[in-house]
Amino acid sequence: METAIVSARAKGEYVQAIYQRYRRATRTEKKRILDEFCQVTTYHRKHAIRLLNGPAPGAAGPPRRRAATYSPAVIEALRAIWEAAGYPWSLRLKALLPLWLPWARRRLRLRPAVEGALRAISPRQMDRRLAPHRRLLAKRLYGRTKPGTLLKHHIPLKTDRWDVTAPGFTEIDLVAHCGNFGDGEFVYSLNLTDIHTAWVETAAVLGKSQTAVRAALEELRQRLPFPLRGIDSDNGSEFINQHLWDYCQSQEIQFTRGRPYKKDDNAHIEQKNWTHVRKLLGYVRYDTAAAQAAIHALYRGELRLFQNLFLPSVKLLRGEAPP
């Protein structure tokens, strides 16, 4: 026997017609009504029971809203700990929270309910709740270096991903500490990171002259716990010049450069510029020899040991191919 196809509107009218009769029926009568209802509408029996036992047809109930699990006080405490811990990613922040709670109790005067919610929040919820604050952090000024024009035909472009299995191949960059004004001479941080080990060395220079940058790079080379085999820079004139080219040739250092205005070509050093320089010194202007000497002493002292030996660095092992 073929079953007639019933429209959605007709099914709705049928529900309205038998709803009250089903609610007043006895157990035996309900079974008979359900059998008939399922046969006419082709609904699954469980779905039919939910319809006939639910709100009356046409009665719009209040929208179901999930109550907020975490109060503003919990999110504010989470944000404060996240900033104090150095903006770690969610999985690391979840692991760090128990270590930071004693500090938070003193500084933020946490209530027991807030502390309990902080212990319970998942890394996924951390990402969602901290997303607005993370977007604000992304609005940063870029450096003020201009592309150089010398020796570009000698220094090859490097556009493929790094695939090295030995330390010594690095990316370098200058970070300007000029505040809101790029006039005059001010301090730069020459930042160097190794691709294979994520080891970082930094030096402070006053101005970005070619000789000062070359001398700072030589000092960083001496500090490295492994031979410097290669450097990859942007196209600024502080790097693309005869002084640095001759230096790399004499020391047998591979010299490559990224594409102009393509910061993703130097993604490793751009990340370290933020985590190892900007988070420490911010965007304040430093333009004196005393400031340069103090910053340089910080870079070559205990800070380099802390950043390289006690501050873990996460690396992507593999990525999925696009569909």
C-alpha positions, 0 to 999 in steps of 0.5 A, a space after each residue: 500500500 502506498 503512503 500519500 505524501 502530506 505537506 508540511 502545512 497539512 501536518 501542522 494542521 493535523 497536529 492542531 486537530 489531535 493535540 487536545 484529544 491526545 492530551 485528554 486520552 487514556 494510555 491505550 487511546 494514546 497508543 492508537 492515536 500515535 499509531 495513526 499519527 505516525 502513519 499519516 505524517 511519516 514522523 518517527 514515533 519519538 518525534 511524534 511523542 515530543 510534538 504531542 507532549 510539547 507546547 500547544 501548536 501555535 504557542 510561541 514560547 520564550 527563546 531558549 538562551 544559555 545563561 552566561 557561564 563566566 561573569 565579567 569579573 572572571 573574564 577580567 581576571 583571566 585577561 589580567 593573568 594573560 597579560 601578566 604572563 606575557 600573552 601565552 596561547 590558550 593551552 599554555 595559559 591553562 597550564 600556567 593558571 594554577 601558578 599565577 593564582 597566588 599572584 592573582 589573589 594578592 593583586 586582584 583579590 579574587 573571590 572563591 567563586 571567581 577562582 573556581 571559574 578560572 580553574 574550570 575554564 577551558 582553553 577553547 573558552 579562553 580563546 573566545 573570551 580573549 579574542 577582543 583583547 587579542 585583536 587590539 594587540 594586533 594593531 601595532 605600528 610597523 618599523 620605519 626602515 625603507 627598502 635598500 637598492 644596493 646589491 639586490 641582484 647579488 642577494 637572492 630572494 628566499 620565498 620558500 619555507 625553511 627546511 633546515 635540520 641543523 642550527 645556524 640558519 637565521 632571520 634578522 631584523 631591526 626593531 625601532 624604538 622611536 616612539 611616535 616620531 621617526 625624527 633624529 637618531 634613536 635606539 634600534 634592537 637588532 634581533 636574530 633568531 635561529 630557525 632550527 632551535 628558535 635560539 634568539 640573540 639581540 643587540 641594541 644599537 644607536 642609529 642604523 648605520 651600516 657599520 653599527 649593524 655589521 658590528 652588532 651582527 658580529 657580536 651576536 655571531 660570537 654569542 651564538 652557541 653554534 656557528 652562524 651559517 646563514 642570515 635572511 633579512 628584509 630589504 632595508 638599506 641597513 642590511 642590503 649594503 656593501 659592508 654586510 655583503 662583504 662581511 658575509 662573504 668573508 665569513 662564509 655566511 649565506 645571505 638571502 632576503 625576503 620579498 619587499 613588503 612581504 612580512 610573511 617571508 620573515 615570519 620567524 623573526 617578526 614573531 620574536 620581534 614581538 615576544 622578545 622585544 616589544 613586550 619588554 620595551 614597548 613603543 617608548 622612544 629611546 634616543 640616548 647613549 645611556 639608554 642604548 648601553 642599558 638595553 644592550 646590557 640587558 640583552 647580553 646578560 641574564 635576559 638571553 639565558 631566561 629567554 633561550 633556556 627557560 621560555 619555551 618556544 612552540 614550533 609547527 611540525 607539519 600542516 595539512 595540505 589544502 583541499 
